[in-house]
Amino acid sequence: MKLKNLKMSCAFVLVGAGAAYADLPQGMSQTDVNTFTSAMIEAGCVVSTDEQGAAVEASTGFHENKLTEIVDYLTEMGQIVPLETGDGIKLVNEACN
């Protein structure tokens, strides 16, 4: 899974993001989001290489579709942003400034 390639998805979701809160999508639990968030923190809050993406994927054990759904959700919530360089994503929360 190439999480860094989700930047286009992030950009599209950011354009449409306006809600301060969104219900979890069907089939996604808060535990899933927490697992992904922890994996991103372990990866240094940034995924810009295939190796970093693979580490997040391995840490979560999630398949590509689930990872994409979580990234899209967190982007909508303002907790994932594309890197300014355009080559990855960054988790933005209290643990990752």
C-alpha positions as CSV (number, residue, x, y, z in Angstrom):
1,M,0.0,0.0,0.0
2,K,1.4,3.3,-0.9
3,L,-0.1,5.7,1.6
4,K,2.0,8.5,0.3
5,N,0.0,8.2,-2.9
6,L,-3.2,9.1,-1.1
7,K,-2.3,12.8,-1.4
8,M,-4.8,13.3,-4.3
9,S,-7.5,11.7,-2.2
10,C,-6.6,14.0,0.6
11,A,-6.7,17.1,-1.6
12,F,-10.2,16.2,-2.9
13,V,-11.5,15.5,0.6
14,L,-10.0,18.7,1.9
15,V,-11.9,20.7,-0.7
16,G,-15.2,19.2,0.4
17,A,-14.5,19.2,4.1
18,G,-16.6,21.7,6.0
19,A,-18.1,19.7,8.8
20,A,-16.5,20.0,12.2
21,Y,-17.5,16.4,13.0
22,A,-18.4,13.5,10.8
23,D,-19.9,10.2,11.9
24,L,-17.7,7.2,11.4
25,P,-18.3,5.6,8.0
26,Q,-20.1,2.3,8.1
27,G,-17.7,-0.5,8.8
28,M,-15.2,1.7,10.6
29,S,-14.8,1.7,14.3
30,Q,-13.2,4.2,16.6
31,T,-10.7,1.4,17.4
32,D,-9.8,1.3,13.7
33,V,-9.1,5.0,13.7
34,N,-7.1,4.8,17.0
35,T,-5.0,1.9,15.6
36,F,-4.2,3.8,12.4
37,T,-3.4,7.0,14.4
38,S,-1.1,5.1,16.7
39,A,0.7,3.6,13.7
40,M,1.1,7.0,12.1
41,I,2.6,8.4,15.4
42,E,5.0,5.4,15.5
43,A,6.0,6.3,11.9
44,G,6.8,9.9,13.0
45,C,3.4,11.3,11.9
46,V,4.5,11.5,8.3
47,V,4.2,9.0,5.4
48,S,6.2,10.2,2.4
49,T,8.0,7.0,1.4
50,D,6.9,3.5,0.4
51,E,8.8,2.2,3.5
52,Q,6.9,4.5,5.8
53,G,3.6,3.5,4.2
54,A,4.5,-0.2,4.5
55,A,5.3,0.3,8.2
56,V,1.9,1.9,8.9
57,E,0.2,-0.9,6.9
58,A,2.1,-3.6,8.7
59,S,1.4,-2.0,12.1
60,T,-2.3,-1.8,11.5
61,G,-2.8,-5.0,9.6
62,F,-5.5,-3.2,7.6
63,H,-6.0,-3.8,3.9
64,E,-5.6,-1.0,1.4
65,N,-9.3,-0.1,1.1
66,K,-9.6,0.2,4.9
67,L,-6.5,2.4,5.1
68,T,-7.9,4.6,2.3
69,E,-11.2,5.0,4.1
70,I,-9.5,5.9,7.3
71,V,-7.2,8.4,5.6
72,D,-10.2,10.0,3.8
73,Y,-12.1,10.2,7.1
74,L,-9.2,11.8,9.0
75,T,-8.6,14.2,6.1
76,E,-12.3,15.2,6.4
77,M,-11.8,15.7,10.1
78,G,-8.7,17.9,9.5
79,Q,-6.4,15.4,11.1
80,I,-4.6,14.3,7.9
81,V,-3.1,16.8,5.5
82,P,-1.1,16.4,2.4
83,L,2.5,17.4,2.7
84,E,3.4,20.8,1.1
85,T,5.9,18.9,-1.1
86,G,3.0,16.9,-2.5
87,D,4.7,13.6,-1.8
88,G,2.8,12.2,1.2
89,I,0.6,12.8,4.2
90,K,0.9,14.1,7.7
91,L,-1.1,13.4,10.8
92,V,-2.0,16.6,12.6
93,N,-3.2,16.1,16.2
94,E,-2.0,16.8,19.8
95,A,0.8,14.2,19.4
96,C,1.9,15.4,16.0
97,N,2.3,19.2,15.6
